[in-house]
Amino acid sequence: MQELKDRILKDGRCLGTDILKVDSFLNHQIDVGLTARMGQEFARLFSGLGINKVLTIETSGIPAAYAAAHAMGDLPLVFAKKTSPSTMVDGVYSAPVKSFTKGTVSNVIVSRRYIGPGDVVLLIDDFLAHGEAAGGLYEICRQAGAQCAGLGAVIEKKYQGGAEKLREKGLKVQSLAVITSLKDGKIEFE
Amino acid sequence: MQELKDRILKDGRCLGTDILKVDSFLNHQIDVGLTARMGQEFARLFSGLGINKVLTIETSGIPAAYAAAHAMGDLPLVFAKKTSPSTMVDGVYSAPVKSFTKGTVSNVIVSRRYIGPGDVVLLIDDFLAHGEAAGGLYEICRQAGAQCAGLGAVIEKKYQGGAEKLREKGLKVQSLAVITSLKDGKIEFE
């Protein structure tokens, strides 16, 4: 998506060779117009698959996932939570997710009420790096007996291998911007 | 907002006298169509105030805040974070926020890059109870020298007094559904 790549080049900042900071428009301050257009692009890329639900993970995946669900005809959106809040009393599906940035492992959970057999689920996330978060969401779909139609990522860091791992599981992966290198502070796209 | 009140009566569940569980449409699974209409209602309630930015707090405030920012002409949306992630290297504004549900105090932070003098900020959150989260966001606006145009809450639990406290600070508060009691599992609106 050219508008997104242009914006990454204009406003993205590299921290070392692994981290691309895009908090001016993607994950702290949100460019709502750009996000709405990303949602339309996801709707186009995943049309015709019978998707009836969008699943993301808190926090920064939510705006793009909301925009995709809105563009796909106001589908229900579910966001997986990273810890069990005191008000979640029902049974949950859960999967461990490792954060390479923070060096931690958290459990992501989704209430059993909101995903089940018969659902055709689109996963959306802001970043696809090692594929840990998306792998956790995929595992939750598997536990629920739901079909996972694919993963839409806003920014993929291809050299970290997540997309390849997920495609090996049979998942359709589409990223709006695919980065092949952040070496020497220079952002390179596929 | 009648559609919202009807939905709360249909799908909300009371946990004791303090907690209203609405995770089937507001804060775990999201009804995207309803959320878009809530955004339009916030845009109507806060029109003509020169608002140029929407501020919320992660996580469950994000969909309604996104919808409001979209309905107000794709304004920038900023979400305050509850902990300092390792990638946030710049200076931040911060304020303590107490959670009565969880019995904890967390720091909410916003990068100094994204709010400043000249901004006219609308606060949006999913729940208004004791007013702690909104009070923290208001304090961040004050630190940034920004004008705070008001607070839009999806659900206000009036008997917990948050709206009154915020109005005493001069804040315009508008809630889409105002609950006066959850006694005996019965939801009563103003």
Contacts between the chains, C-beta under 8 A, distances in Angstrom:
chain1	res1	chain2	res2	distance
A	15	B	87	6.4
A	15	B	89	7.2
A	19	B	87	5.7
A	21	B	87	5.9
A	21	B	89	8.0
A	23	B	87	7.8
A	23	B	88	7.4
A	23	B	111	6.8
A	24	B	113	6.9
A	24	B	114	7.3
A	28	B	78	6.7
A	28	B	79	6.8
A	28	B	81	7.0
A	28	B	88	7.6
A	28	B	110	7.8
A	28	B	111	6.0
A	28	B	114	6.6
A	29	B	76	5.7
A	29	B	77	7.1
A	29	B	78	4.9
A	29	B	111	7.8
A	29	B	113	7.7
A	29	B	114	4.4
A	30	B	66	6.9
A	30	B	69	7.6
A	30	B	76	6.9
A	30	B	77	4.2
A	30	B	78	7.4
A	30	B	79	7.3
A	31	B	74	8.0
A	31	B	76	6.7
A	32	B	66	6.4
A	32	B	69	4.6
A	32	B	70	5.3
A	32	B	74	4.5
A	32	B	75	6.5
A	32	B	76	6.9
A	32	B	77	5.5
A	33	B	74	3.7
A	35	B	66	7.5
A	36	B	70	6.4
A	36	B	74	7.0
A	58	B	58	7.1
A	58	B	59	4.4
A	59	B	58	4.4
A	59	B	59	4.9
A	59	B	62	7.0
A	59	B	79	7.2
A	59	B	81	7.8
A	62	B	59	7.0
A	62	B	62	4.8
A	62	B	63	6.6
A	62	B	66	7.7
A	63	B	62	6.5
A	63	B	66	5.3
A	63	B	77	7.3
A	66	B	30	6.9
A	66	B	32	6.4
A	66	B	35	7.5
A	66	B	62	7.7
A	66	B	63	5.3
A	66	B	66	5.6
A	66	B	67	7.8
A	67	B	66	7.8
A	69	B	30	7.6
A	69	B	32	4.6
A	70	B	32	5.3
A	70	B	36	6.4
A	74	B	31	8.0
A	74	B	32	4.5
A	74	B	33	3.7
A	74	B	36	7.0
A	75	B	32	6.5
A	76	B	29	5.6
A	76	B	30	6.9
A	76	B	31	6.7
A	76	B	32	6.9
A	77	B	29	7.1
A	77	B	30	4.2
A	77	B	32	5.5
A	77	B	63	7.3
A	78	B	28	6.7
A	78	B	29	4.8
A	78	B	30	7.4
A	79	B	28	6.9
A	79	B	30	7.3
A	79	B	59	7.2
A	81	B	28	7.0
A	81	B	59	7.7
A	85	B	101	7.6
A	85	B	102	7.1
A	86	B	101	6.0
A	86	B	102	5.8
A	87	B	15	6.3
A	87	B	19	5.6
A	87	B	21	5.9
A	87	B	23	7.7
A	87	B	101	6.6
A	88	B	23	7.4
A	88	B	28	7.6
A	89	B	15	7.2
A	89	B	21	8.0
A	101	B	85	7.6
A	101	B	86	6.2
A	101	B	87	6.5
A	102	B	85	7.1
A	102	B	86	5.8
A	110	B	28	7.8
A	111	B	23	6.8
A	111	B	28	6.0
A	111	B	29	7.8
A	113	B	24	6.8
A	113	B	29	7.7
A	114	B	24	7.3
A	114	B	28	6.6
A	114	B	29	4.4
